[in-house]
Amino acid sequence: MGEKERDWKEEFAEKIFTIGATKEDEDAALKLKRDNIPQSLYKYRAVHEFSIKNFADDQIWFNSSARMNDPYDSSLSVNSELFIEEFLKVRQVDEYLDKQLEKHRKRNLSPEDFKKVEDDYRNSIIKLKEQLNEEFKERIAHLPSRIRKTTHISCFSEKNDSILMWSHYTNNHEGFCLEYDFAEYAKVNAKLLEALNPIIYDDEIFDVSYYLLKMYQNDSSTIDTKMIRNAVVRKAKAWSYEEEWRILRLFEPQDTGYEIGTFKPKSIYLGAKISEKNKATLIELAKEKKVNVYQMKLKSNEFKLEVHPEYIVSEELTK
């Protein structure tokens, strides 16, 4: 990925996920995303009964975040010390302490008595911090697993020729890859545009301390959707070769994955090691659906895949 691409994704995330983002910020972020959605996005699949059915019925598969192959998927980090310090600032605890001590100074206490009063107040603040720390741990202990279990994701890539992804997601090049024209559909479908997000690759896990502080201040147990989205669209830089986009569905009660009907793929790419039987099945389906078919082949002089057309729908049929 180029520097320009990384910049727009960071700008997008900053505008739409930041606490206190305005409606204007969110509109600007959606426009930025709309302007940068790739013409095509690709979904890698292994060949099995369900993936063939999904292709035949124009469905895409959503999996629980908890079942993703990245153990850090949708991870959150929390700085409890930062949270407590910010909480005490909001409650103006230091100002309260100063006011109370000033009152006692006016009483003309002896240095020993004043020191005792001051120690009592400071010890009470220490106890308050300990109490807050326990409450904080209690409230956030369930968050990561709750978010993972109720967040469902369908993953796509900007690339259709990644040797690693063909190896990881198509049973060692024996599966297929579907091409979707997201630039056309997402730009006219507001719900899809909102749900479709680029992955931002980073070295640090997303810190939710300020989001949780807002929840705590509002005495709310409702999870901020911005917090979830921000966590779910961030992955380690080690995964950047995938150039991933995700459709997100939040607060879904299913523990397992499920499929949802969507628009027809534009093309299907068959793995370099696909069996003749599976190739014939998929080509027959593609012909019925008027979907272009390409065969991935290994180049003889480079560690690369190249695309060969197998069955191309005429321009008249694609209109």
C-alpha positions in Angstrom: 0.0 0.0 0.0 1.2 3.5 -0.7 1.6 6.4 1.7 -1.4 8.2 0.2 -3.7 5.3 0.8 -2.6 4.9 4.5 -3.2 8.6 5.0 -6.8 8.6 3.8 -7.7 5.6 6.0 -6.2 7.2 9.1 -8.1 10.5 8.2 -11.3 8.5 7.7 -10.9 6.8 11.1 -10.1 10.0 12.9 -13.2 11.7 11.5 -15.7 9.0 12.1 -14.5 7.2 15.2 -13.3 10.0 17.4 -15.4 10.8 20.5 -17.3 14.0 19.9 -17.2 13.7 16.2 -19.8 16.0 14.6 -22.3 15.1 11.9 -20.1 17.1 9.5 -17.1 15.0 10.5 -19.1 11.8 9.9 -20.4 13.0 6.5 -16.9 14.0 5.5 -15.6 10.5 6.5 -18.2 8.7 4.5 -17.4 10.8 1.5 -13.7 10.1 1.9 -14.5 6.4 2.0 -16.9 6.5 -0.9 -14.3 8.3 -3.0 -11.7 5.6 -2.2 -13.6 2.3 -2.4 -11.8 0.1 -4.9 -13.7 -0.7 -8.0 -13.4 -4.4 -7.1 -13.1 -6.3 -3.9 -12.4 -10.0 -3.6 -13.5 -12.8 -1.3 -11.4 -16.0 -1.1 -13.3 -19.2 -0.4 -12.4 -22.9 0.0 -14.6 -25.3 -2.0 -17.3 -27.0 0.0 -21.1 -27.4 0.0 -21.8 -24.1 1.7 -19.4 -21.9 -0.4 -20.9 -23.3 -3.6 -24.4 -22.6 -2.3 -23.3 -19.0 -1.3 -22.0 -18.5 -4.8 -25.2 -20.0 -6.4 -27.5 -17.9 -4.2 -25.6 -14.6 -4.2 -24.8 -14.8 -0.5 -21.8 -13.7 1.5 -20.6 -15.5 4.6 -20.3 -13.6 8.0 -18.2 -15.1 10.7 -18.1 -14.2 14.4 -15.1 -12.0 15.3 -14.3 -14.6 18.0 -13.7 -17.2 15.3 -11.3 -15.2 13.1 -7.8 -16.6 12.5 -6.1 -13.6 14.0 -6.0 -14.1 17.8 -5.9 -10.4 18.2 -9.0 -9.7 16.1 -11.2 -7.0 17.6 -8.8 -6.6 20.5 -9.0 -3.8 23.0 -6.5 -2.4 25.4 -7.4 -0.4 28.5 -5.2 2.0 30.6 -6.8 1.7 34.0 -4.4 4.3 35.5 -5.3 6.8 32.7 -9.0 6.1 33.1 -9.0 6.7 36.9 -6.9 9.9 36.6 -9.2 11.3 33.9 -12.3 10.3 36.0 -10.9 12.1 39.0 -10.2 15.2 36.9 -13.8 15.2 35.6 -15.0 14.9 39.2 -12.6 17.7 40.2 -11.2 15.7 43.1 -8.0 17.7 43.3 -10.0 21.0 43.5 -12.2 19.6 46.2 -9.1 18.5 48.2 -7.6 22.0 47.9 -10.8 23.7 49.0 -11.1 21.4 52.1 -7.5 21.9 53.1 -7.9 25.7 52.7 -10.8 25.6 55.1 -8.7 23.8 57.7 -5.8 26.2 57.2 -8.1 29.0 58.3 -8.8 27.1 61.5 -5.2 27.8 62.6 -4.5 24.2 63.4 -1.2 23.1 64.7 1.2 21.7 62.0 0.7 18.3 63.5 -3.1 18.5 63.4 -3.1 19.9 59.9 -0.9 17.2 58.7 -3.2 14.6 60.2 -6.2 16.2 58.4 -4.3 16.3 55.2 -3.3 12.7 55.5 -6.9 11.6 56.2 -8.1 13.4 53.0 -5.3 11.9 50.9 -5.9 8.4 52.3 -9.6 8.8 51.4 -8.6 9.6 47.8 -6.3 6.6 47.7 -9.2 4.4 48.8 -11.4 6.0 46.2 -8.9 5.2 43.5 -8.8 1.6 44.7 -12.5 1.4 44.7 -12.7 2.8 41.2 -10.0 0.4 40.0 -12.1 -2.6 41.2 -15.3 -1.2 39.7 -13.5 -0.5 36.5 -12.1 -4.0 36.2 -15.5 -5.4 36.9 -17.1 -3.4 34.2 -14.6 -4.0 31.5 -13.8 -7.7 32.2 -16.6 -8.9 29.9 -16.1 -6.4 27.1 -13.6 -8.1 24.8 -15.5 -11.4 24.7 -18.9 -9.7 24.5 -17.7 -7.6 21.5 -16.1 -10.6 19.7 -19.2 -12.8 20.2 -21.7 -10.2 18.9 -19.7 -8.7 16.1 -19.9 -10.6 12.7 -17.6 -9.9 9.8 -17.4 -10.6 6.1 -13.8 -10.1 4.8 -12.6 -8.9 1.4 -9.3 -8.0 -0.2 -8.2 -5.4 -2.7 -6.1 -8.2 -4.3 -7.0 -11.4 -6.2 -3.4 -12.6 -6.8 -2.0 -13.0 -3.3 -0.2 -16.3 -3.0 -0.5 -16.2 0.8 -4.2 -15.6 0.8 -4.8 -18.3 -1.9 -2.9 -20.6 0.4 -4.6 -19.6 3.7 -8.2 -19.1 2.6 -8.8 -21.5 -0.3 -7.3 -24.7 1.0 -3.9 -24.3 -0.7 -5.1 -22.9 -4.0 -7.8 -25.5 -4.4 -10.7 -23.1 -3.9 -11.9 -19.9 -5.6 -12.1 -16.1 -5.3 -15.1 -14.0 -6.1 -14.9 -10.4 -7.4 -17.5 -7.9 -6.4 -18.1 -4.5 -7.8 -18.3 -2.6 -4.5 -17.7 0.8 -6.1 -21.0 0.5 -7.9 -23.2 -0.9 -5.0 -21.7 0.8 -2.0 -22.0 4.3 -3.5 -25.7 3.9 -4.0 -26.5 1.8 -0.9 -26.1 3.9 2.3 -26.3 0.9 4.7 -23.6 -1.0 2.8 -21.4 2.1 2.6 -21.6 2.5 6.4 -21.0 -1.2 7.1 -18.1 -1.5 4.7 -14.8 -0.4 6.2 -11.1 -0.5 5.3 -8.7 -2.2 7.7 -6.2 0.1 9.3 -2.9 -1.6 10.1 -1.1 -0.5 13.3 1.5 -1.5 15.8 -0.6 -0.9 18.9 -3.9 -2.3 20.1 -6.7 0.2 20.2 -7.0 1.9 23.6 -10.7 2.3 24.7 -10.0 4.1 27.9 -11.6 7.4 26.8 -14.7 5.6 25.4 -15.1 3.7 28.7 -14.7 7.0 30.6 -17.6 8.4 28.7 -19.7 5.4 29.5 -18.7 5.7 33.2 -19.6 9.4 33.3 -23.0 8.7 31.8 -23.5 5.7 34.2 -24.2 3.7 31.1 -23.7 0.0 30.3 -24.4 0.7 26.6 -21.3 0.0 24.4 -20.5 2.8 22.0 -20.7 1.5 18.4 -17.8 3.8 17.5 -15.6 2.0 20.0 -16.5 -1.4 18.5 -15.9 -0.3 14.9 -12.6 1.3 15.8 -11.4 -1.9 17.4 -12.7 -4.2 14.7 -11.1 -2.2 11.8 -7.6 -2.3 13.4 -5.1 -5.1 12.9 -1.4 -5.7 13.3 0.9 -4.5 10.5 1.9 -8.1 9.9 -1.5 -8.6 8.2 -1.1 -5.6 5.9 -0.4 -7.8 2.9 -4.1 -8.7 2.9 -5.2 -5.2 2.1 -8.5 -6.0 3.8 -11.9 -4.5 3.8 -14.7 -5.7 6.1 -18.5 -5.5 6.2 -19.4 -5.2 9.9 -22.6 -6.4 11.6 -22.8 -5.4 15.2 -24.8 -6.8 18.2 -25.8 -10.0 16.4 -26.9 -12.7 18.9 -25.6 -15.7 16.8 -22.6 -17.6 18.2 -21.9 -19.1 14.8 -21.5 -17.7 11.3 -24.4 -17.1 8.8 -24.9 -16.0 5.3 -26.8 -13.0 3.9 -28.1 -12.4 0.4 -26.4 -9.7 -1.5 -25.5 -8.7 -5.0 -24.1 -11.0 -7.7 -20.4 -11.3 -8.1 -18.8 -9.9 -11.2 -16.3 -12.7 -11.7 -15.0 -15.9 -10.2 -11.3 -16.9 -10.2 -10.4 -20.6 -9.9 -7.4 -21.6 -7.8 -4.3 -22.8 -9.5 -4.7 -26.3 -7.9 -8.5 -26.6 -8.1 -9.8 -30.2 -9.0 -11.3 -30.8 -12.4 -14.6 -31.8 -10.7 -14.9 -28.5 -8.7 -13.7 -26.5 -11.7 -16.5 -28.0 -13.8 -19.1 -27.4 -11.1 -18.2 -23.8 -10.7 -17.9 -23.0 -14.4 -21.4 -24.5 -14.9 -22.8 -22.3 -12.2 -21.0 -19.2 -13.5 -22.4 -19.8 -16.9 -26.0 -20.0 -15.5 -25.4 -16.8 -13.5 -23.6 -15.0 -16.4 -20.5 -14.5 -14.3 -17.0 -14.2 -15.8 -14.6 -17.1 -15.1 -10.8 -16.8 -14.8 -8.2 -19.5 -14.0 -5.3 -18.6 -11.8 -2.0 -20.2 -13.0 1.6 -20.2 -11.6 4.1 -18.2 -13.6 7.0 -20.2 -14.8 9.7 -17.5 -14.2 8.4 -15.6 -11.1 6.9 -16.4 -7.7 3.6 -14.9 -8.9 0.1 -15.9 -10.0 -1.3 -14.8 -13.4 -4.9 -14.7 -14.5 -6.2 -16.6 -17.6 -9.7 -16.1 -19.0 -11.8 -19.3 -19.1 -15.3 -18.0 -19.8 -16.1 -14.3 -20.4 -19.6 -13.0 -20.5 -20.2 -10.9 -23.6 -20.6 -7.1 -23.1 -24.2 -7.4 -24.2 -25.0 -9.9 -21.4 -23.4 -7.7 -18.7 -25.5 -4.7 -19.4 
